[in-house]
Amino acid sequence: MKDLIIAEVYKLFKQSKTFYAITAILIIEFLVLVSAYYQGSAIIDILLSNLKDTFYFEGNLLNGNLLVYLILNTFWFHLPLILIIVVSGMLTSEYKDNTLQTIMLQPIEKWKFVMSKYIVAIGFTISVVFLTALTAFVFSYVFFGKGDLVIYLGTLNFFNSADAQYRLQMAFLSGTVSMVFFSVASMTIAVIMKETTKTWIIAALFLIVSNVLQKVEINSVWYHKWFFPKLNNAWQLLFYQDIPWQEIYRSNILLMGYIIVFVFMGVGIFNKNDIK
Amino acid sequence: MRKLIYITCLFLGTFMLNAQEADSDLLVVKERLDSIIAFTADLELNVDVSFINMPTKYAKMHYKKGSPVNFESDDFVMVPKRGLDLSMQELFKNPFITVDRGKEEVNGTVLKKINIIPTNNKADFAIATLWIDTDVKRIEVSEINTKKNGTYKIFMNYNTSGAILPNKVIVSFEIEKIKLPIQYVAKNVEVDRKKMRKEATKTGNFILNISNYKIDKK
């Protein structure tokens, strides 16, 4: 198993699309920073426009913490999309290049082979989120400095710089579970679909539908408390004044449950199917 | 019709009887406040507005006669534009007349209630009401009806009987509900727009604890 994992890591970093993906994430971060630099003041002005008649403001809200929060918002779509492409490609490229047959001629158990892919996919996802967080904090703080964070979530919430930094770090941690979920789901879709383009389309559809369903309000406790699209926004809860920790823990634990289900589903299907 | 004219004359007559150039008690208070040339103080700011969550903020306040009040802070701070004119220079800047509205008990203290009405158009308020403690010669409460920014009320607490400037100020003001630029700064916010329109204007409070006054007096 250990050797399989090492081989998967080697293959992952041998393929150029892994580095394209990492570069794409850095480009997105760069674009967020550049657009914030040019129109960031306007964003703050719009946000506080109604309050300007009543209050004087002293201090700068366009700072590194707001920028990290904007980068964090790539968790909704951009980051999972890139992860889906890379992770699903770990298996579909093996089907496409017919390397799977060669591997299966070796004395390797099928479930161990696909499980090692899941483990490497999870490790890769965690590393990418860590890299995103690290670069987001470093670049944002270097170019924009630290300061209070303002976020609109039904109410206008202000956080002191240190508190904002803590919440952003926790949000990255919580968001990692959500990103792992999408990566694992895309690997399972790859197990089912086998073909690269079809896998990407279905995995992207899965992401889009999850985002849409997250906004849909249905009068159902199961839908709100247990259905996976509703569990993916736990990181956003960290920006309420009083953090609903129980809700965050519950969502993340449930999401981990979904991750395990998707892994077992993928391993089971792969193990059962013949390699053609 | 004739009855209406009599009533109007009677009302205006009563009003004019009480109206005077400037109330003597107010002039004493004004003289005390005018003696302040400049001051600095430390501020602890708390915002009590239903749709704003802000932690306690700290700032330094600088006042110099003839200039607007300045604030200095390492944090981001939000201070009300109105209600921090502790020297009341804005109120007395333009010519005015006063109307004695009698005595009124506020928080267990009997205070003299006076209306201030500006006599030219330059003043940015239409009418101000002051509740003055004549024994200690200072303003305890003021309510100012501005021409453009609604009404705000200021409650002032003093830590000693001889203090000219308050150690605690509560500014109560009307505030418009914020609009929603959520495409920039938030996502996934459930918004009841109908409810928001109904609650277009709200009342908020700004609570200031002021300490370490360094007052430069005449």
Interface residues (C-beta under 8 A of the other chain):
Chain A: I43 I46 L47 L48 S49 N50 L51 D53 T54 F55 Y56 F57 E58 G59 N60 L61 L66 Y69 N73 W76 G147 D148 V150 I151 Y152 L153 G154 T155 L156 N157 F158 F159 N160 S161 D163 Q214 K215 E217 N233 Q236 Q241
Chain B: S50 F51 I52 N53 M54 P55 A59 F71 E72 S73 D75 F76 V77 M78 V79 P80 K81 R82 N149 F173 I175 E176 K177 I178 K179 L180 P181 I182 Y184 V185 A186 K187 N188 V189 E190 V191 G204
